[in-house]
Amino acid sequence: MPPLHQSPSEEPGEERPLSVNPFYGEADPTAGMADAPPKHRLPDKPLPPATAYQLVHDELMLDGNARLNLATFVTTWMEPQAGVLLAECRDKNMIDKDEYPRTAELEKRCVAMLADLWNAPDPAAAVGCSTTGSSEACMLAGMALKRRWARRNADRYPSREARPNLVMGVNVQVCWEKFCNFWEVEARQVPMEGDRFHLDPAAAAELCDENTIGVVGVLGSTFDGSYEPIAELCAALDSLQERTGLDIPVHVDGASGAMVAPFLDPDLVWDFRLPRVASINTSGHKYGLVYPGVGWALWRTAEALPEELVFRVNYLGGDMPTFALNFSRPGAQVVAQYYTFLRLGREGFRAVQQATRDVARGLAERIEALGDFRLVTRGDELPVFAFTTAPDVTAYDVFDVSRRLRERGWLVPAYTFPAHREDLAVLRVVCRNGFSADLAQLLLDDLTLLLPELRRQERPFTRDKSAATGFHH
């Protein structure tokens, strides 16, 4: 099997050493020229640290500027003090709670804060853990759903007739498809219809049966930034239980929205206030305002997380409960999350997220005012909006716009929607803390400058939209 990532400029087996500038040498400017290191095998000899640093630094200059990456939800700016804490804790192994008890204590405090933020009936009784991100958190939540279902159906599972399934919208993050693949669960997806770009509660309930382990509701779809109607979903499942007796739990994938809605939409009922919500996840490294990677998974009560999934490990002399797919990982991001909670508090988070939403709304309105585009969403839920070309625009498409903006340093993804709405191709802008009103104006200025050239095109340049897509979760 060939490597997953291979430079298009190199043939398999081709070897060209890294190019060493004469001045990279510590003392003798010519020494490095004779010792240019290979790229795909270990060098025979060590390099001076300054030379090794410069080689790596120079290659990374070709990466995009993270602050101008409007495709990613991941935090790209933190305060210098957070950076210092991250550096101080990068050598601490998060899994070793016996050796680093204060780091473990900060993790427990973060779980308690999130349980309170998400209105757990008894925050002290809620259980949770940090993860490397929402993907791992979703895997853990899915495992808990499957194990609880297997317990309830121990008389017939495993058997050929009892194949577990998970109901979700077609707009879910790809980690849910991975979960279903890895853990042998049938994925039942509610398609998009018309101007509904996420799960429909009634359609989701119709897909449920005695083999359904749960339904996933997404608070903040990555396709367009919209919230799924979690309360309506729970009501539809309540009605299903009244009719059939089926008691289907809900997991809320709040990768982004669970750190936005509590501050900006406090009256929106989506969390543990709904008795059917068994678990919630979020990404601390998205709107939790922490560098990657940290996520969080919480369960309403200890009963929602089967005890047999929690391992108690004798590690370095300590009895340590752990529920994770990963084992060793740095504690730095958990510390940074606690710092951010401590630093901002509820009022600080509200101010930061409101400013981000204001930037998203304002930029969306000004792009709409250009006349060439039609808004799909307006940034009034997640600080994210999607837009497409207006019906009368035929000279170019969203892929042309994305490509031309990239020439000016902006990474704005263009992509088609999934099943039943493949006809719709959009651009998506993710506004994050650090993407200021000034940067938004610079993006608008560059887009405005490009429009006359785009309008003069004879036709869109994109032939294969599936190959041109720039969608990144």
Disulfide bonds with the S-S distance in Angstrom:
none
